[in-house]
Amino acid sequence: MAIPPKSSTVSTQNSRVEAVSNQNIESNADNEKEKLIKNCYQQVFFHLLENDRESYLESQLRNNSITVRDFMRGLFLSERFRRGYVECNNNYRLAEQVVARALGRKVYNAEEKQSLSIIIAEKGFNYFIDYVLDSNEYMERFGYDIPPSEVSRVLPGQAKGSVPLYQQYPRYGIDWQKNLISNRFMMSINDHLLYSNKTSLEKLLYEKPTGRTLKLWILALATTTGIAIWIILAIFRSTFTIN
């Protein structure tokens, strides 16, 4: 004789069970991808500017059409890096800039700096980027999918590490700065200090006021001029008056 199935009631309260959906998984993946992209921008440019984002490269990376290494290559070959770094530095400084940002270290010595600068001079900047990103050092350290980072910032015997390399190397050197100042594209430090440290009287004399300040300035100037003329006339009359 077959045993009849035993009836049962559903006792689970679905409101207490957290839902697991593909949407949550995709959201976490998107957040991780965005964090990875920002790390790449920071490593190359120090900070992320919305106007300079490479939208096409980002979409390729999000769709897994390119690797992180390819994304880094695109940032180094971008118009922003060309204008902000390649055109502002000689080959020696350019070698330092790329090694610091792509390999996460300083150039070892003057010989390495010179040899890398020769590659830039002879083969061009695009070839130099491929040379660095395709090197065994880069592949062994970061591979295809890890953003470059500092190799070592911990200093023995010190509580704080060194300043990040992308902060140690300014965007351009003193030669380019002098060129900007001579062509009046940039104010020198001395001129800036001279201008910013003006007293209130100097600003009143050398800076043209506007609006209500201009009216008050004219009124004060007219009043001061009138008082000065009155004093001069009073002195003149008292001097030449015969009693």
C-alpha positions in Angstrom: 0.0 0.0 0.0 1.5 3.4 -1.1 2.0 6.0 1.6 0.1 9.1 0.7 2.2 12.4 0.5 2.2 14.4 3.6 0.8 17.9 3.2 2.9 20.9 4.4 2.6 24.6 4.5 5.1 27.2 3.4 6.6 28.9 6.4 9.5 30.9 4.9 9.0 34.7 5.1 10.3 36.0 1.9 10.5 39.5 3.3 13.4 38.4 5.5 15.4 36.9 2.7 17.8 39.2 0.9 17.3 38.9 -2.9 20.2 38.0 -5.0 20.0 39.3 -8.6 22.2 39.8 -11.6 21.7 43.5 -11.2 23.5 43.6 -7.9 26.4 41.5 -9.3 26.6 43.8 -12.3 26.6 46.9 -10.1 29.5 45.6 -8.0 31.4 44.8 -11.2 30.8 48.3 -12.6 32.1 49.8 -9.4 35.2 47.8 -9.5 35.8 48.7 -13.1 35.3 52.4 -12.4 37.8 52.2 -9.5 40.3 50.4 -11.8 39.9 53.1 -14.4 40.4 55.9 -11.9 43.5 54.2 -10.6 44.9 54.2 -14.2 44.1 57.9 -14.6 45.7 58.8 -11.3 48.8 56.8 -12.1 49.3 58.6 -15.4 47.9 62.1 -14.8 47.9 62.3 -10.9 44.2 63.3 -10.9 41.1 62.7 -13.1 39.6 65.6 -15.1 36.2 64.8 -16.5 36.9 66.9 -19.7 40.0 64.8 -20.4 38.5 61.3 -20.0 39.1 58.9 -22.9 35.5 57.7 -23.4 36.3 55.3 -26.2 39.1 53.6 -24.3 36.9 53.4 -21.2 34.1 51.7 -23.1 36.5 49.2 -24.6 37.9 48.4 -21.2 34.5 48.0 -19.6 33.5 45.6 -22.4 36.7 43.7 -21.9 37.7 44.4 -25.5 41.1 45.6 -24.3 43.3 44.9 -21.3 44.4 47.3 -18.6 47.8 47.4 -20.2 46.2 48.5 -23.5 44.2 51.2 -21.6 47.5 52.5 -20.1 49.0 52.5 -23.5 46.1 54.6 -24.8 46.5 57.1 -22.0 50.2 57.6 -22.7 49.5 58.1 -26.4 46.5 60.4 -25.7 46.3 64.0 -26.8 46.3 65.2 -23.2 49.6 63.4 -22.4 51.1 64.7 -25.6 50.1 68.3 -24.8 50.8 68.1 -21.0 54.0 66.1 -20.9 55.6 65.2 -24.3 55.7 68.8 -25.6 56.8 70.2 -22.3 59.8 68.0 -21.6 63.1 67.0 -23.1 63.8 63.3 -23.7 65.6 62.9 -20.4 62.7 64.2 -18.3 60.2 62.3 -20.6 62.0 59.1 -19.8 61.7 59.8 -16.1 58.1 60.6 -16.4 57.1 57.4 -18.2 59.2 55.1 -16.1 57.8 56.5 -12.9 54.2 56.2 -14.1 54.4 52.9 -16.0 56.9 50.9 -14.0 56.3 52.6 -10.6 60.0 53.4 -9.9 62.6 56.0 -10.6 65.2 55.5 -13.3 68.1 53.5 -11.8 70.9 55.8 -12.9 72.1 58.3 -15.5 73.1 55.5 -17.9 69.5 54.1 -18.0 68.1 57.6 -18.4 70.5 58.3 -21.3 69.7 55.0 -23.0 66.0 55.5 -22.8 66.3 59.1 -24.1 68.2 57.8 -27.1 65.3 55.4 -27.8 62.9 58.3 -27.8 65.2 60.3 -30.1 65.8 57.6 -32.6 62.5 55.6 -32.6 60.0 58.1 -31.4 57.7 58.4 -28.4 55.1 55.8 -29.6 57.8 53.2 -29.9 59.2 54.1 -26.5 55.8 53.5 -24.9 55.6 50.0 -26.5 59.1 49.4 -25.4 58.2 50.1 -21.8 54.8 48.4 -21.6 55.9 45.3 -23.5 59.0 44.9 -21.4 59.6 41.9 -19.2 59.7 44.2 -16.1 56.2 45.5 -16.8 54.7 42.1 -17.6 56.3 40.4 -14.6 55.2 43.2 -12.2 51.7 44.1 -13.5 50.8 41.8 -16.3 47.8 42.5 -18.6 45.1 43.4 -16.0 46.8 45.1 -13.0 47.1 48.9 -13.0 50.7 50.1 -12.4 51.5 51.2 -8.9 54.5 52.2 -6.7 57.0 49.4 -6.4 58.2 50.4 -2.9 57.3 53.5 -0.9 58.2 52.2 2.6 61.4 53.9 3.9 63.4 52.0 6.5 63.2 53.7 9.9 60.5 56.1 8.9 56.9 56.1 9.8 55.8 57.6 6.5 56.7 56.5 3.0 58.0 58.6 0.3 55.9 61.0 -1.8 54.3 59.2 -4.8 56.4 59.4 -7.9 53.8 61.1 -10.0 53.9 63.9 -7.4 57.7 64.0 -7.4 57.9 64.8 -11.1 56.2 68.1 -12.0 54.5 68.1 -15.4 57.2 70.3 -16.9 60.7 71.4 -16.0 62.3 74.8 -15.3 63.2 75.3 -19.0 59.6 75.1 -20.1 58.5 77.3 -17.3 61.0 80.0 -18.3 59.7 79.7 -21.9 56.1 80.3 -20.8 57.2 83.3 -18.7 59.3 84.8 -21.5 56.3 84.5 -23.9 54.0 86.0 -21.3 51.9 82.8 -21.0 52.7 82.6 -17.3 53.5 84.9 -14.4 56.8 84.5 -12.7 56.9 83.8 -9.0 58.4 87.2 -8.2 55.8 89.0 -10.2 53.1 87.0 -8.5 54.4 87.8 -5.1 54.8 91.5 -6.0 51.2 91.6 -7.3 49.6 89.6 -4.5 51.4 91.6 -1.7 50.2 95.0 -2.7 49.0 97.2 0.1 45.5 98.7 0.1 46.9 102.1 -1.0 48.8 100.5 -3.9 45.8 98.6 -5.0 43.8 101.9 -4.8 46.4 103.7 -6.9 47.2 101.0 -9.5 44.0 99.0 -9.9 41.1 100.6 -11.6 37.9 100.3 -9.4 34.5 99.5 -10.8 30.9 100.1 -9.9 30.1 101.7 -6.6 33.8 101.6 -5.6 34.6 103.8 -8.6 32.0 106.4 -7.5 33.4 106.4 -4.0 37.0 106.6 -5.4 36.0 109.7 -7.5 34.2 111.4 -4.6 37.2 110.8 -2.3 39.6 112.0 -4.9 37.6 115.2 -5.6 37.2 115.9 -1.9 40.9 115.4 -1.2 41.8 117.7 -4.2 39.4 120.4 -3.0 40.8 120.3 0.6 44.3 120.5 -0.8 43.5 123.5 -3.0 41.7 125.3 0.0 44.8 124.7 2.2 47.1 126.1 -0.5 45.0 129.2 -1.0 44.7 129.8 2.8 48.5 129.6 3.1 48.9 132.0 0.1 46.5 134.6 1.5 48.0 134.5 5.0 51.5 134.9 3.5 50.8 137.8 1.3 48.2 139.7 3.3 49.4 143.0 4.6 48.1 143.9 8.1 
